[in-house]
Amino acid sequence: MISLLAALESRFDDAEGGIRITGADWVEDDLEVTLSITFHDDCETEQWTISCKDVVEESLRSEWVVGLDVSPHSPLLKPFLEQDIPIMFSRNEIAQEALFGIVCSCCIEVMGRPDYIDRFINGEPSARGICSSSFGLLGRFPASLAERILDALRDKPIQVNALAGITPKKWNGSEHVPYSQLQVLKIGQSYVIAERFDGRRR
């Protein structure tokens, strides 16, 4: 990835350039993503390939964007690296729209994306779902997000508590082991979570 990131750093013009995903091919747990990159108006479009090793999650769309980044510190890693914390609630006197809004707001603040709420909240991701109940399991959240939700609800007319968390694990072929060395490749709103990325020009 060093050559691709260096080329983007030195040659890419945010006002004139663009990056687009043009293909994605799977081989077992590995993913090969093909990119068309126009660095600026005065150069021809180049084709690059990024090999993603041991992918655990991806969300790809083909659209022209201006950002590409690889990071081991992305909030998208929280569901894989932080404990999974169940939050139970009772004596809920908060309006269902308000409770759902608080949970969504906390999710956006911590995760940076609104679409993650449906993987954490219990049941239907809407005000009519669990947020309309007087008691139950609010959802299962990464530890930092659970802490943010508990803090946001601390002075509200609802009783909440966190249960013991579970460390996320993956199957390595013989046993379940914790995730490690994960990174996130972000291309606009698209992303790939994997253990390693290798970029090369085609």
Sequence and secondary structure as in RCSB ss.txt:
>XXXX:A:sequence
MISLLAALESRFDDAEGGIRITGADWVEDDLEVTLSITFHDDCETEQWTISCKDVVEESLRSEWVVGLDVSPHSP
LLKPFLEQDIPIMFSRNEIAQEALFGIVCSCCIEVMGRPDYIDRFINGEPSARGICSSSFGLLGRFPASLAERIL
DALRDKPIQVNALAGITPKKWNGSEHVPYSQLQVLKIGQSYVIAERFDGRRR
>XXXX:A:secstr
 HHHHHHHHHH  TTT EEEEEEEEEETTEEEEEEEEE STTS  EEEEEEEES  EEE     BS EEEESS G
GGHHHHS EEEEEEES  S HHHHHHHHHHHHHHHHS GGGHHHHBSSSSSTTTGGGSSSEEEEEEEHHHHHHHH
HHTTTSSSEEEE   B  EEE SSSEEE  S EEEEETTEEEEESEEEEEE 
